[in-house]
Amino acid sequence: MAAKFAYAQWPWGTTSKEAFIQSCKDLSDVGFEYFESVKTFINTFKDDMAEFKAITEEYNLRPISFYFHLTGDHETDIAELYDKIEFVAANNIKTITVQGVVKMEPATHEDLVYATKTILDYGKICKEYGVTPCVHPHRNTTIMYEPEIDFVMQNTDPAEIGFAPDTAHLVTGKCDPVVIFDRYKDRIQFTHLKDYTPKFSTGTWQDGVEVFTDFIELGNGIVDFPGVFKVLKEINYDGFLCLELDRTRFTNKESAIMNLDYMKKNW
């Protein structure tokens, strides 16, 4: 398969150059060549693109996506995209992931209309830069449960809006990842892989998004990865498989080693 393994850099930290350098060193040591980070990270290097590129080149790493979350205020959400899209495009990044607005209860119709409209607007803006926004279902947001995912996906243009499913977030949204992956397999342009166990619980906040301790290294939870991989292989998925872990019980580097080892044995 031509799919490529990437890793989520943001758990190392996103607001200091030192944290970024450490993440690059660790990921390079483990054997990764690609990484994703979050939109907040862009502020750290937005005025120093040359230094950012020098660091990534030193460690033979390439950014392949940035993660955006909607705030619920349309003016803010659009302004933030305009503020960061040039950095994204200048690094030859082709996709961004976009989650809904943080909300602890199921989305209302108005919530879904807002998410859909804003993501459609993202699509129009991103198209000018050769970038595709991908809908990213996420726990405790307005795009979490199956009907919410279906509403947004069915009311957006496949030519402009892709899909970036996350195995663990789908499970916590009471979805069957295999079913959702299969339903929207023709729109998958980016994928987050992490496992989930109900043994651990609770979330904390980092960079404006909730992070969870019940997500776990691949193969240690209840996610049906063989089923998910079967769907991806059926469509000859050749995008990025981004391994991610919000909070590790070990070190970020140790978890990266475990996750990569799982993929080498099971993909």
Backbone as CSV, one residue per row, in Angstrom:
resi,resn,N_x,N_y,N_z,CA_x,CA_y,CA_z,C_x,C_y,C_z
1,MET,0.832,-1.204,0.000,0.000,0.000,0.000,0.865,1.252,0.000
2,ALA,0.364,2.300,-0.655,1.134,3.524,-0.779,0.875,4.515,0.349
3,ALA,-0.041,4.182,1.270,-0.316,5.101,2.376,0.951,5.363,3.178
4,LYS,1.058,6.576,3.699,2.263,6.994,4.423,1.923,7.257,5.885
5,PHE,2.827,6.886,6.770,2.625,7.084,8.202,3.117,8.469,8.618
6,ALA,2.287,9.166,9.377,2.652,10.463,9.951,2.372,10.406,11.442
7,TYR,2.781,11.466,12.159,2.529,11.499,13.597,2.089,12.898,14.006
8,ALA,1.222,12.955,15.007,0.740,14.245,15.520,1.792,14.844,16.448
9,GLN,2.278,16.011,16.096,3.373,16.663,16.831,2.895,17.432,18.052
10,TRP,1.655,17.874,18.054,1.208,18.860,19.038,1.329,18.431,20.503
11,PRO,1.261,17.127,20.872,1.389,16.801,22.303,2.736,17.186,22.920
12,TRP,3.750,17.385,22.112,5.040,17.850,22.643,4.962,19.319,23.084
13,GLY,3.982,20.044,22.553,3.861,21.474,22.812,3.871,22.245,21.511
14,THR,3.142,23.356,21.479,2.992,24.087,20.217,3.368,25.554,20.304
15,THR,3.781,26.022,21.465,3.992,27.459,21.626,5.450,27.840,21.858
16,SER,6.349,26.868,21.764,7.772,27.215,21.893,8.571,26.489,20.826
17,LYS,9.610,27.143,20.343,10.466,26.537,19.329,11.234,25.356,19.912
18,GLU,11.544,25.435,21.191,12.282,24.344,21.840,11.455,23.056,21.843
19,ALA,10.165,23.175,22.151,9.289,21.998,22.147,9.187,21.410,20.746
20,PHE,9.119,22.282,19.744,9.039,21.796,18.373,10.317,21.050,17.981
21,ILE,11.443,21.613,18.320,12.713,20.953,17.990,12.793,19.587,18.659
22,GLN,12.354,19.500,19.921,12.385,18.203,20.608,11.465,17.204,19.917
23,SER,10.292,17.669,19.475,9.375,16.758,18.785,9.992,16.273,17.476
24,CYS,10.657,17.159,16.772,11.309,16.772,15.518,12.415,15.754,15.766
25,LYS,13.202,15.996,16.789,14.285,15.063,17.114,13.711,13.687,17.443
26,ASP,12.679,13.656,18.300,12.091,12.380,18.711,11.461,11.651,17.523
27,LEU,10.679,12.375,16.721,9.995,11.721,15.607,10.977,11.233,14.550
28,SER,12.011,12.006,14.319,13.042,11.574,13.373,13.769,10.333,13.881
29,ASP,14.082,10.323,15.180,14.743,9.151,15.779,13.883,7.898,15.631
30,VAL,12.567,8.051,15.800,11.659,6.902,15.720,11.545,6.389,14.288
31,GLY,11.654,7.307,13.326,11.584,6.900,11.929,10.480,7.548,11.115
32,PHE,9.863,8.607,11.658,8.818,9.306,10.921,9.418,10.364,10.005
33,GLU,8.731,10.610,8.892,9.144,11.643,7.951,8.071,12.726,7.789
34,TYR,6.892,12.514,8.401,5.787,13.447,8.233,5.126,13.721,9.577
35,PHE,4.581,14.934,9.730,3.887,15.266,10.973,2.725,16.213,10.715
36,GLU,1.776,16.188,11.648,0.668,17.143,11.671,0.758,17.933,12.964
37,SER,0.339,19.205,12.925,0.221,19.978,14.154,-1.103,20.735,14.119
38,VAL,-1.311,21.613,15.104,-2.568,22.344,15.222,-2.378,23.802,14.817
39,LYS,-3.485,24.485,14.591,-3.419,25.844,14.068,-2.655,26.791,14.989
40,THR,-2.736,26.572,16.315,-2.021,27.429,17.261,-0.526,27.412,17.001
41,PHE,-0.023,26.277,16.583,1.412,26.133,16.326,1.906,27.129,15.281
42,ILE,1.068,27.435,14.303,1.489,28.318,13.220,1.947,29.666,13.752
43,ASN,1.341,30.137,14.851,1.730,31.431,15.423,3.192,31.451,15.840
44,THR,3.720,30.287,16.231,5.098,30.219,16.721,6.108,30.530,15.627
45,PHE,5.769,30.198,14.385,6.731,30.365,13.289,6.196,31.229,12.144
46,LYS,5.011,31.817,12.317,4.391,32.524,11.193,5.264,33.642,10.640
47,ASP,6.046,34.268,11.512,6.913,35.359,11.068,8.355,34.908,10.857
48,ASP,8.577,33.609,10.877,9.928,33.090,10.688,9.873,31.766,9.936
49,MET,9.339,31.837,8.726,9.181,30.643,7.910,10.523,29.980,7.622
50,ALA,11.540,30.782,7.433,12.855,30.224,7.088,13.376,29.334,8.216
51,GLU,13.198,29.762,9.463,13.665,28.953,10.585,12.856,27.666,10.683
52,PHE,11.544,27.764,10.468,10.699,26.569,10.500,11.171,25.555,9.461
53,LYS,11.406,26.015,8.261,11.827,25.102,7.194,13.215,24.541,7.472
54,ALA,14.076,25.357,8.060,15.428,24.874,8.373,15.377,23.742,9.391
55,ILE,14.498,23.876,10.385,14.372,22.825,11.414,13.819,21.549,10.797
56,THR,12.766,21.674,9.995,12.182,20.473,9.392,13.163,19.792,8.454
57,GLU,13.946,20.565,7.732,14.933,19.979,6.824,16.057,19.295,7.597
58,GLU,16.460,19.895,8.715,17.521,19.293,9.525,17.133,17.903,9.997
59,TYR,15.859,17.727,10.332,15.402,16.434,10.860,14.669,15.601,9.813
60,ASN,14.716,16.043,8.557,14.103,15.305,7.448,12.626,15.025,7.721
61,LEU,11.923,16.054,8.160,10.491,15.953,8.441,9.720,16.938,7.569
62,ARG,8.497,16.571,7.246,7.670,17.430,6.412,6.291,17.580,7.037
63,PRO,5.780,18.816,7.184,4.411,18.998,7.679,3.416,18.613,6.589
64,ILE,2.346,17.904,6.976,1.399,17.458,5.946,-0.045,17.864,6.265
65,SER,-0.276,18.476,7.417,-1.619,18.964,7.738,-1.560,19.852,8.972
66,PHE,-2.530,20.737,9.091,-2.742,21.473,10.330,-4.202,21.326,10.729
67,TYR,-4.410,21.341,12.042,-5.705,21.018,12.624,-6.400,22.306,13.066
68,PHE,-7.583,22.550,12.503,-8.365,23.743,12.836,-9.629,23.333,13.594
69,HIS,-10.016,24.141,14.585,-11.290,23.911,15.262,-12.124,25.184,15.191
70,LEU,-13.414,25.020,14.926,-14.312,26.160,14.826,-14.657,26.689,16.209
71,THR,-14.833,28.010,16.303,-15.139,28.643,17.583,-16.625,28.919,17.760
72,GLY,-17.365,28.973,16.654,-18.784,29.329,16.723,-19.052,30.751,16.313
73,ASP,-17.995,31.546,16.179,-18.135,32.918,15.697,-17.595,32.960,14.267
74,HIS,-18.477,33.207,13.315,-18.106,33.088,11.905,-16.985,34.041,11.532
75,GLU,-17.073,35.281,11.992,-16.046,36.260,11.656,-14.674,35.819,12.173
76,THR,-14.643,35.306,13.409,-13.385,34.826,13.994,-12.847,33.621,13.233
77,ASP,-13.732,32.683,12.920,-13.290,31.465,12.244,-12.719,31.759,10.858
78,ILE,-13.363,32.638,10.126,-12.880,32.964,8.781,-11.591,33.780,8.855
79,ALA,-11.533,34.732,9.789,-10.326,35.546,9.930,-9.115,34.681,10.288
80,GLU,-9.346,33.691,11.140,-8.232,32.833,11.544,-7.722,32.004,10.370
81,LEU,-8.624,31.517,9.543,-8.188,30.771,8.364,-7.373,31.665,7.440
82,TYR,-7.870,32.864,7.163,-7.118,33.787,6.310,-5.741,34.091,6.909
83,ASP,-5.684,34.177,8.234,-4.423,34.493,8.911,-3.383,33.387,8.752
84,LYS,-3.847,32.147,8.559,-2.920,31.006,8.588,-2.795,30.236,7.282
85,ILE,-3.689,30.465,6.345,-3.694,29.639,5.142,-2.445,29.842,4.285
86,GLU,-1.867,31.008,4.294,-0.656,31.231,3.495,0.508,30.412,4.031
87,PHE,0.599,30.281,5.350,1.636,29.442,5.948,1.427,27.993,5.522
88,VAL,0.177,27.552,5.543,-0.148,26.185,5.136,0.280,25.951,3.688
89,ALA,-0.149,26.836,2.807,0.133,26.654,1.382,1.626,26.777,1.077
90,ALA,2.310,27.674,1.785,3.742,27.875,1.528,4.559,26.633,1.859
91,ASN,4.001,25.738,2.688,4.689,24.501,3.029,4.173,23.309,2.213
92,ASN,3.474,23.637,1.116,3.001,22.620,0.169,2.079,21.596,0.840
93,ILE,1.305,22.048,1.814,0.353,21.191,2.519,-0.966,21.195,1.737
94,LYS,-1.526,20.022,1.524,-2.709,19.888,0.670,-4.015,19.726,1.433
95,THR,-3.958,19.405,2.735,-5.194,19.251,3.505,-5.061,19.906,4.869
96,ILE,-6.192,20.364,5.395,-6.294,20.722,6.799,-7.482,19.948,7.369
97,THR,-7.449,19.646,8.655,-8.596,19.016,9.308,-9.393,20.086,10.038
98,VAL,-10.710,19.920,10.063,-11.586,20.924,10.671,-12.613,20.232,11.560
99,GLN,-12.580,20.525,12.853,-13.569,19.979,13.781,-14.659,21.001,14.047
100,GLY,-15.770,20.532,14.595,-16.876,21.422,14.920,-16.609,22.247,16.165
101,VAL,-17.614,23.004,16.562,-17.543,23.847,17.749,-17.659,22.972,18.995
102,VAL,-16.868,23.264,20.013,-16.936,22.500,21.256,-18.325,22.629,21.871
103,LYS,-18.933,21.488,22.187,-20.248,21.467,22.812,-20.440,20.120,23.490
104,MET,-20.881,20.117,24.735,-21.012,18.876,25.490,-22.321,18.136,25.228
105,GLU,-23.286,18.802,24.578,-24.551,18.160,24.269,-24.638,17.940,22.755
106,PRO,-25.518,17.039,22.313,-25.704,16.846,20.870,-26.027,18.156,20.165
107,ALA,-25.594,18.268,18.939,-25.769,19.506,18.184,-27.238,19.765,17.870
108,THR,-27.609,21.031,17.867,-28.921,21.438,17.384,-28.850,21.602,15.867
109,HIS,-30.002,21.773,15.247,-30.028,22.026,13.804,-29.229,23.288,13.479
110,GLU,-29.371,24.311,14.316,-28.642,25.558,14.085,-27.131,25.328,14.182
111,ASP,-26.703,24.481,15.116,-25.276,24.155,15.228,-24.765,23.518,13.942
112,LEU,-25.548,22.614,13.398,-25.130,21.899,12.196,-25.112,22.819,10.974
113,VAL,-26.082,23.703,10.908,-26.102,24.674,9.810,-24.868,25.560,9.887
114,TYR,-24.516,26.000,11.116,-23.320,26.836,11.271,-22.068,26.084,10.833
115,ALA,-21.905,24.870,11.326,-20.705,24.095,10.981,-20.614,23.884,9.479
116,THR,-21.725,23.534,8.875,-21.733,23.267,7.436,-21.405,24.518,6.638
117,LYS,-22.045,25.631,6.984,-21.794,26.879,6.258,-20.341,27.302,6.392
118,THR,-19.798,27.213,7.597,-18.432,27.661,7.812,-17.444,26.757,7.086
119,ILE,-17.690,25.455,7.114,-16.801,24.536,6.397,-16.894,24.764,4.889
120,LEU,-18.090,25.068,4.383,-18.221,25.406,2.964,-17.428,26.671,2.631
121,ASP,-17.487,27.646,3.519,-16.704,28.869,3.314,-15.206,28.564,3.357
122,TYR,-14.806,27.668,4.272,-13.416,27.233,4.297,-13.019,26.641,2.946
123,GLY,-13.920,25.848,2.380,-13.617,25.213,1.107,-13.361,26.211,0.006
124,LYS,-14.169,27.253,-0.047,-13.994,28.274,-1.088,-12.666,29.000,-0.917
125,ILE,-12.318,29.327,0.332,-11.054,30.027,0.590,-9.869,29.114,0.305
126,CYS,-9.934,27.902,0.814,-8.812,26.971,0.656,-8.559,26.610,-0.801
127,LYS,-9.627,26.567,-1.594,-9.485,26.203,-3.007,-8.525,27.132,-3.724
128,GLU,-8.527,28.393,-3.335,-7.631,29.362,-3.961,-6.165,29.031,-3.684
129,TYR,-5.907,28.268,-2.642,-4.538,27.940,-2.246,-4.176,26.478,-2.526
130,GLY,-5.071,25.754,-3.186,-4.804,24.361,-3.490,-4.868,23.454,-2.279
131,VAL,-5.674,23.840,-1.285,-5.797,23.094,-0.036,-7.244,22.602,0.109
132,THR,-7.413,21.402,0.648,-8.755,20.851,0.878,-9.029,20.742,2.368
133,PRO,-10.083,21.390,2.884,-10.484,21.176,4.273,-11.197,19.830,4.405
134,CYS,-10.900,19.110,5.469,-11.488,17.792,5.675,-12.266,17.763,6.988
135,VAL,-13.519,17.358,6.924,-14.386,17.284,8.103,-13.815,16.243,9.065
136,HIS,-13.673,16.666,10.340,-13.050,15.807,11.341,-13.995,15.620,12.521
137,PRO,-14.730,14.507,12.583,-15.588,14.253,13.752,-14.753,14.197,15.024
138,HIS,-15.258,14.821,16.086,-14.474,14.946,17.317,-15.412,14.919,18.512
139,ARG,-15.019,14.214,19.524,-15.764,14.093,20.773,-16.069,15.476,21.373
140,ASN,-17.258,15.619,21.919,-17.689,16.856,22.577,-17.636,18.067,21.662
141,THR,-18.024,17.848,20.404,-18.173,18.958,19.470,-19.490,18.769,18.722
142,THR,-19.810,19.729,17.876,-21.064,19.673,17.124,-20.997,18.696,15.954
143,ILE,-19.842,18.088,15.713,-19.739,17.012,14.714,-19.140,15.813,15.431
144,MET,-19.992,15.040,16.098,-19.527,13.917,16.913,-20.308,12.642,16.620
145,TYR,-21.639,12.744,16.645,-22.486,11.568,16.485,-22.817,11.325,15.007
146,GLU,-23.260,10.130,14.714,-23.494,9.732,13.328,-24.424,10.686,12.569
147,PRO,-25.586,11.081,13.132,-26.449,11.999,12.384,-25.781,13.351,12.111
148,GLU,-24.927,13.787,13.028,-24.221,15.055,12.836,-23.204,14.935,11.706
149,ILE,-22.477,13.836,11.691,-21.506,13.593,10.618,-22.231,13.538,9.275
150,ASP,-23.333,12.784,9.245,-24.080,12.638,7.992,-24.599,13.986,7.490
151,PHE,-25.105,14.816,8.394,-25.654,16.112,7.978,-24.576,16.943,7.290
152,VAL,-23.420,17.064,7.916,-22.357,17.907,7.360,-21.818,17.309,6.060
153,MET,-21.610,16.004,6.053,-21.061,15.386,4.849,-22.042,15.455,3.686
154,GLN,-23.317,15.266,3.963,-24.308,15.253,2.892,-24.667,16.649,2.387
155,ASN,-24.257,17.668,3.128,-24.560,19.042,2.724,-23.311,19.835,2.349
156,THR,-22.238,19.125,2.025,-21.026,19.759,1.531,-20.620,19.117,0.217
157,ASP,-19.887,19.862,-0.574,-19.499,19.433,-1.924,-18.262,18.540,-1.858
158,PRO,-18.373,17.291,-2.303,-17.202,16.408,-2.286,-16.020,16.946,-3.088
159,ALA,-16.292,17.821,-4.039,-15.205,18.377,-4.841,-14.373,19.377,-4.058
160,GLU,-14.946,19.917,-2.963,-14.226,20.936,-2.198,-13.966,20.541,-0.748
161,ILE,-14.742,19.593,-0.231,-14.629,19.225,1.186,-14.356,17.724,1.304
162,GLY,-13.258,17.370,1.956,-12.926,15.975,2.171,-13.363,15.488,3.539
163,PHE,-12.889,14.307,3.897,-13.238,13.686,5.170,-11.952,13.233,5.844
164,ALA,-11.856,13.509,7.155,-10.686,13.106,7.939,-11.175,12.397,9.199
165,PRO,-11.567,11.138,9.081,-12.083,10.419,10.246,-10.995,10.110,11.258
166,ASP,-11.424,9.952,12.506,-10.535,9.600,13.612,-11.141,8.385,14.306
167,THR,-10.396,7.296,14.352,-10.944,6.041,14.869,-11.455,6.158,16.298
168,ALA,-10.679,6.760,17.191,-11.072,6.829,18.602,-12.225,7.800,18.818
169,HIS,-12.205,8.934,18.144,-13.299,9.886,18.313,-14.611,9.314,17.792
170,LEU,-14.553,8.529,16.725,-15.776,7.898,16.230,-16.351,6.943,17.267
171,VAL,-15.498,6.157,17.916,-15.982,5.221,18.931,-16.629,5.968,20.090
172,THR,-16.009,7.050,20.548,-16.588,7.791,21.674,-17.871,8.519,21.271
173,GLY,-18.083,8.702,19.970,-19.340,9.260,19.478,-20.367,8.187,19.187
174,LYS,-20.128,6.977,19.710,-21.041,5.845,19.552,-21.206,5.424,18.097
175,CYS,-20.188,5.692,17.293,-20.187,5.275,15.895,-19.365,3.996,15.743
176,ASP,-19.665,3.237,14.715,-18.819,2.122,14.305,-17.841,2.673,13.269
177,PRO,-16.545,2.770,13.598,-15.599,3.352,12.646,-15.605,2.678,11.283
178,VAL,-15.763,1.369,11.266,-15.757,0.651,9.987,-16.922,1.120,9.118
179,VAL,-18.095,1.295,9.718,-19.280,1.755,8.980,-19.072,3.161,8.433
180,ILE,-18.558,4.065,9.276,-18.364,5.455,8.845,-17.262,5.556,7.804
181,PHE,-16.159,4.862,8.012,-15.095,4.854,7.000,-15.647,4.370,5.659
182,ASP,-16.437,3.302,5.692,-16.962,2.738,4.453,-17.969,3.677,3.800
183,ARG,-18.801,4.316,4.604,-19.841,5.200,4.053,-19.229,6.368,3.291
184,TYR,-18.143,6.902,3.810,-17.542,8.079,3.180,-16.145,7.782,2.628
185,LYS,-15.930,6.543,2.231,-14.598,6.129,1.788,-14.106,6.909,0.578
186,ASP,-15.025,7.354,-0.269,-14.612,8.090,-1.461,-14.169,9.515,-1.148
187,ARG,-14.387,9.950,0.113,-14.023,11.331,0.466,-12.884,11.398,1.478
188,ILE,-12.373,10.251,1.892,-11.297,10.247,2.889,-10.009,10.763,2.254
189,GLN,-9.502,11.864,2.799,-8.239,12.425,2.304,-7.177,12.506,3.396
190,PHE,-7.570,12.221,4.633,-6.636,12.247,5.757,-7.247,11.378,6.845
191,THR,-6.410,10.725,7.631,-6.928,9.787,8.636,-6.142,9.891,9.927
192,HIS,-6.858,9.977,11.044,-6.251,9.898,12.374,-6.475,8.502,12.935
193,LEU,-5.416,7.894,13.430,-5.519,6.573,14.042,-5.086,6.645,15.497
194,LYS,-5.988,6.311,16.385,-5.656,6.111,17.790,-6.672,5.161,18.392
195,ASP,-6.288,4.511,19.473,-7.151,3.515,20.103,-7.879,4.144,21.284
196,TYR,-8.855,3.399,21.800,-9.681,3.908,22.899,-9.948,2.786,23.889
197,THR,-9.896,3.123,25.171,-10.283,2.172,26.202,-11.163,2.866,27.231
198,PRO,-12.264,2.258,27.622,-13.111,2.862,28.658,-12.515,2.758,30.055
199,LYS,-11.343,2.121,30.183,-10.694,1.987,31.496,-10.286,3.344,32.065
200,PHE,-9.858,4.240,31.189,-9.414,5.563,31.623,-10.456,6.584,31.194
201,SER,-10.412,7.759,31.792,-11.425,8.744,31.437,-10.927,10.147,31.724
202,THR,-11.729,11.081,31.269,-11.622,12.522,31.507,-10.747,13.231,30.482
203,GLY,-11.017,14.510,30.356,-10.279,15.331,29.418,-9.755,16.585,30.080
204,THR,-8.713,17.135,29.494,-8.183,18.431,29.900,-8.113,19.294,28.646
205,TRP,-7.598,20.501,28.783,-7.596,21.412,27.630,-6.174,21.799,27.249
206,GLN,-5.935,21.863,25.945,-4.656,22.315,25.417,-4.896,22.982,24.072
207,ASP,-4.398,24.195,23.928,-4.482,24.928,22.662,-5.914,25.050,22.152
208,GLY,-6.871,25.197,23.075,-8.243,25.431,22.681,-9.049,24.196,22.359
209,VAL,-8.456,23.007,22.501,-9.193,21.777,22.245,-9.078,20.854,23.456
210,GLU,-10.082,19.991,23.608,-10.080,19.053,24.718,-9.215,17.849,24.354
211,VAL,-8.388,17.407,25.283,-7.539,16.234,25.068,-7.904,15.185,26.117
212,PHE,-7.683,13.916,25.765,-8.275,12.841,26.553,-7.247,11.817,27.014
213,THR,-7.497,11.261,28.210,-6.611,10.244,28.757,-7.105,8.835,28.465
214,ASP,-8.316,8.682,27.917,-8.803,7.348,27.594,-8.504,6.944,26.151
215,PHE,-7.753,7.778,25.437,-7.184,7.360,24.169,-5.837,6.703,24.475
216,ILE,-5.473,5.713,23.686,-4.369,4.844,24.066,-3.632,4.368,22.818
217,GLU,-2.436,3.806,23.019,-1.640,3.324,21.895,-2.397,2.266,21.091
218,LEU,-2.130,2.221,19.806,-2.806,1.315,18.887,-2.676,-0.140,19.343
219,GLY,-3.801,-0.848,19.281,-3.798,-2.256,19.642,-4.032,-2.534,21.105
220,ASN,-4.191,-1.488,21.909,-4.390,-1.662,23.344,-5.810,-1.340,23.801
221,GLY,-6.685,-1.064,22.854,-8.050,-0.705,23.201,-9.061,-1.521,22.425
222,ILE,-10.206,-0.913,22.120,-11.325,-1.655,21.536,-11.614,-1.292,20.082
223,VAL,-10.830,-0.431,19.462,-11.070,-0.031,18.074,-10.792,-1.212,17.137
224,ASP,-11.670,-1.402,16.169,-11.528,-2.477,15.185,-10.605,-2.015,14.050
225,PHE,-9.302,-2.031,14.292,-8.369,-1.597,13.257,-8.342,-2.523,12.049
226,PRO,-8.415,-3.851,12.216,-8.460,-4.695,11.014,-9.608,-4.320,10.082
227,GLY,-10.772,-4.003,10.662,-11.911,-3.607,9.839,-11.680,-2.282,9.136
228,VAL,-11.106,-1.314,9.860,-10.803,-0.008,9.274,-9.769,-0.164,8.158
229,PHE,-8.723,-0.929,8.411,-7.668,-1.115,7.410,-8.218,-1.792,6.159
230,LYS,-9.160,-2.704,6.344,-9.757,-3.401,5.201,-10.451,-2.406,4.274
231,VAL,-11.203,-1.466,4.861,-11.879,-0.455,4.052,-10.854,0.396,3.304
232,LEU,-9.828,0.839,4.000,-8.825,1.704,3.369,-8.090,0.981,2.250
233,LYS,-7.809,-0.284,2.446,-7.103,-1.039,1.409,-8.001,-1.324,0.212
234,GLU,-9.290,-1.467,0.458,-10.235,-1.692,-0.643,-10.276,-0.506,-1.600
235,ILE,-10.037,0.689,-1.080,-10.066,1.885,-1.932,-8.660,2.315,-2.336
236,ASN,-7.665,1.466,-2.036,-6.268,1.798,-2.352,-5.883,3.164,-1.804
237,TYR,-6.249,3.372,-0.549,-5.961,4.651,0.101,-4.465,4.946,0.053
238,ASP,-4.116,6.101,-0.488,-2.704,6.459,-0.616,-2.384,7.772,0.088
239,GLY,-3.255,8.172,1.026,-3.017,9.393,1.789,-2.206,9.114,3.042
240,PHE,-2.315,10.024,4.001,-1.559,9.895,5.239,-2.390,9.216,6.318
241,LEU,-1.752,8.311,7.029,-2.295,7.705,8.234,-1.572,8.357,9.393
242,CYS,-2.252,9.281,10.046,-1.604,10.068,11.100,-1.869,9.423,12.459
243,LEU,-0.831,8.888,13.061,-0.930,8.275,14.372,-0.913,9.391,15.407
244,GLU,-1.757,9.265,16.437,-1.945,10.388,17.357,-2.270,9.863,18.743
245,LEU,-1.804,10.560,19.749,-2.166,10.220,21.120,-2.186,11.495,21.952
246,ASP,-3.352,11.821,22.502,-3.511,13.064,23.250,-2.603,13.124,24.471
247,ARG,-2.698,12.089,25.300,-1.924,12.042,26.538,-1.321,10.651,26.684
248,THR,-0.016,10.572,26.867,0.655,9.295,26.992,0.909,8.943,28.456
249,ARG,0.890,7.657,28.755,1.251,7.177,30.086,2.766,7.016,30.208
250,PHE,3.453,7.166,29.084,4.905,6.978,29.040,5.540,8.317,28.672
251,THR,6.280,8.370,27.589,6.718,9.631,27.003,6.163,9.683,25.593
252,ASN,6.101,10.868,25.013,5.599,10.982,23.646,6.413,10.118,22.690
253,LYS,7.724,10.083,22.891,8.581,9.289,22.009,8.287,7.801,22.162
254,GLU,8.126,7.341,23.395,7.849,5.920,23.624,6.518,5.516,22.994
255,SER,5.519,6.368,23.118,4.229,6.063,22.501,4.346,6.049,20.978
256,ALA,5.137,6.949,20.425,5.344,6.969,18.976,5.980,5.666,18.506
257,ILE,6.934,5.151,19.282,7.574,3.878,18.946,6.545,2.746,18.955
258,MET,5.708,2.702,20.004,4.689,1.655,20.110,3.704,1.728,18.943
259,ASN,3.255,2.937,18.620,2.280,3.101,17.546,2.858,2.715,16.188
260,LEU,4.077,3.125,15.929,4.694,2.774,14.649,4.923,1.270,14.553
261,ASP,5.329,0.663,15.643,5.542,-0.783,15.657,4.244,-1.516,15.327
262,TYR,3.122,-1.044,15.893,1.828,-1.658,15.599,1.519,-1.568,14.118
263,MET,1.728,-0.388,13.527,1.403,-0.205,12.115,2.282,-1.078,11.221
264,LYS,3.546,-1.194,11.549,4.429,-2.018,10.727,4.002,-3.491,10.754
265,LYS,3.438,-3.915,11.864,3.031,-5.308,12.010,1.621,-5.583,11.471
266,ASN,0.789,-4.543,11.403,-0.625,-4.792,11.126,-1.183,-4.109,9.875
267,TRP,-0.513,-3.138,9.345,-1.033,-2.437,8.154,-0.846,-3.278,6.897
